[in-house]
Amino acid sequence: HTQAAAGVAGVIKTVMALRTGVLPKTLHVDAPSAEINWSEGGVELLTETRGWPAADRPRRAGVSSFGVSGTNAHVILEQAPAVEPDEDPAPTRGLPVVPLVVSAKSRTALADQSERVRRLLAPAGELRPLDVAFSLATGRSALEHRSVTLDHVTVEGVASDSSGRTVLVFPGQGTQWAGMGRELLDSSPVFAARLGECAAALEPFVDFDPVEVLRSGAALERVEVIQPVTWAVMVSLAELWRSVGVVPDAVVG
């Protein structure tokens, strides 16, 4: 299951149908269910691909997505307006794409070199990114540790004055499976220790041990069990990531 991306597949499929004027058949359905009276109402299954003829109005379609955690969504999509061709388009010539190549003898040196290049390409600088990229690609030795950025002009990936922030987004109910976290309990002391702390914090409020639930895989279908157990696993994962140097600016979920 694609979790949060599940609804996007339906949106993409519908956008393509609006664009091409073709209604694709419903997957994995050879015959409509006999439990539904299809003669009543205007609903039918597409058991075969069919055309979607143009009319005097834009094509429109609805897309529904019903999440296992209780989140329901419905969007209505409309065919985009036709693009009017330019009667006298001006001739254009695209700028070349030059790889901005940075290399060094170690990861630390690579990070330092990338930072120097970033400062050279700062918005207030006088150097043209294309000139710098050409010089790096043709005039520098290719060392063991390398990085590359492709951009037409600004090379935003290097010229940005911010390295961004790290956020861990954890899932909710419906993402559990039998055996979840079991291997980490045995292989990661950091994960196991934090999970033990979570179990101790939950003990006054629940009648189960999250560690035993993970090891046995039992009761994972019970809402009152899986929600605190999932929370404990996510908190322990955050601590595991932190222990290896991935320190989030925020944790949500």
N, C-alpha and C positions, 0 to 999 in steps of 0.2 A: 504494500500500500504506500502511496506517495505522500501520505499525511497532509501537510498544509498545502502541497502543490496539487492535490487531487482535483480540485475545482478548476485549476488552470488548464488542464487537458481538455475539459469540455468547452472552455472559452476559446481555446485555440482552434478546436475542431469547428466550432460555430462560426468563428471569424473567417476561416477558410471557406466554409459553405456560403457565407454572405458574399465573399469575394468572387468565388468561381461560379456561383449559380448552380451548385450541385449538392443535393442532399444525400449524404453517405448512409448506407444501411447500418442498422444497429448491430453491434458486434455480438456474436455468440447467441443470436436469436434466429432460429429457423422458422418458428411458427408462433404466433401470439398465444398467450396463456388461455386455456379453456375456462379458467376461473373468472374471467372478466367478460362482461357483455360488451363487446366492441361495437355492436350496432347502435348503441346509445351514446350520444355525445359526439364530439368531433376529434377524439383522440385515436390515433392509430400508430402502430409500430412500423418502422421502415425496414421491411424484410428484404428490400432490394434498393439499390442506389437509383435515384431518379433526379431528373432535372428540376431546377427551381427557376421557372421562367421569369423574366423581367416584367414589371408592371408599371403603372403610372405612379407608383410610390416606392420608397426604399424598402428593401427586404428587412424584416425584423425577426428576431428569435429570442426566446428566453432560455436561460441556463440555470439549473438548480443544482445545489450541492448540499448534501446532508451529512454532517460530520458525526463520527461515532461518539464524540464527547458532547454532542447536543448543539453544536453550532450549525445553523441552517442559513444558507445564502441563496439569493435569487437575483440575477441581473438580466436586463433586457438590452440586447445589442441591436444596433441599427446599421445598415449598410452605409459605408462612407460615401460622401458626395464624390461624383466623378471629377477628376482633375482636368481642368481646362488646359489644353496644350498652349504653350507660348507661341504666338504668331511669329515672333522674330527673336528666337533665342540667341543670346549673345554667346559667341564661342568661348569656351572655357578650357583651361588646361590644368589638370590636377597636379598638385605638388607631389613630388616623389616621397615615398615612405622609406626612411632610412633607419635601420636599427640602431638604437642607442645602446652600445655594448660597453659593459664595465666588467673588468676582470681583476683578480688579485690572487695572492698565494694562500690566503686563508679566508674563512668566513668573516672574521673580524675586520681584516683589511678590506674585504669587499664592501662591508657596510660603511667603513670610513671613506672609501673611494666614492661610493654612491652619494654620500653626503657632500663630498667636495663638488661632485658634478651638479648636485642639486643647487648648491650655492652659486655655481657659475651660471646656472640657467634661471636664477631668480628673476621674477618679473622686472625688477629694476636694472637688471644686468644689460650689458651692451652686446653680448655674444648671441649669435643666431643659433637656435637649437639644431637646425639642420647642419650648420657648419661644424658644431661640436660633435654631432653624431657621426658625420663623415670622417672626421679626424680620428675619433675613437675606433671606428670600424676598419680603417685602412692604415693607421699609423702606430697602433699600439700592439704589443705582444698579447697573445691569447693565453692567459694563465689558467691555473687549474679551476678556480672558483669563479663563476661567471653569472651575470644577469643581463637581461636584454629587455628593452622597452621599445615598442613600435608606436610611432606617432608622426603625424604630418608636420606640425609646426611647433606646438607648445610643449610637448613631452610632459604632460601634466603629471604622469606617474612619478617623475623625478623632480620636477620643478615645484611641486606642492610643498608648502612650508609646514605641513602637518603630516605626521605618520598615521593619523587615524586613531580610533579607539577600538577596544576589544570588548564585545558584549557576548555573553553566553546566553543562548535562548533555549530553555528546556521545554520538553513537551508535557502534555497532560495525560489524562486518562485515555486509554485506548492504545497506548504505545507499548504496553508491557508484553512480555512473552516468558514462557517457562524457561528457566536457566539464566534470566537476566541478572547480570552482575555477579554470577557465580564464579566465573573465572577470575575476575578482579579480586574477589574476596580471598582467593587462594594465592594470587600472584602479586598483589599490591598491598603492602603493609599500610601505606597512606590511606588508600581507599577503605580498607578494612577498619582502620582505627576511627576514621570519621564516621563510617556507618555505625560502629559501635556507639559513638557519642550520640548519633541521631536516635538510635534505639533507646538509649538511656533517657533522652529527652521526651520520647513518646511514651515511655513505660507507664506513667501515671494515667494516661488517657486511653490506652488501647489494651486489648486482651491477647495480643500476639507479639511475637518477636520478629521484627523485619528481617533479621539475619536468617532465622529459620524459614521464613516465608520464601526468601530468595533461594535458599539451598534446596528446599523441597519442591518449590513451584506450586504449592497448594494455595488455595484461596485467592488466586490472582483474579478471579472473576468477581470477587466481592468489592463493591465500591468503597466500603469503609476500610478495606485492607489496602487496595492497590493505590489509592490516592496518597496516604502517608508513606507507603513503601516507595512509590515513585519519587516523592519528595526527598526521601532519605538517599535514594540512589543518585539523584541529581546533585544534591549537596555534596555527596562524597566524590562524585565526578569532578565538580568544581574544585574541590581541594586537591584532587589528583592532578588536574591541569595546572593548578597554581604551583604544585611541588616541582613541576618540570619546566617552570619559567613562563607559562601562559597565565599572566595575571590579568583578569578581566577588570574593566572599568565599571561594569555593571553585570548583574545576573538577573534574568527575568524568566518567568515561567512558573 
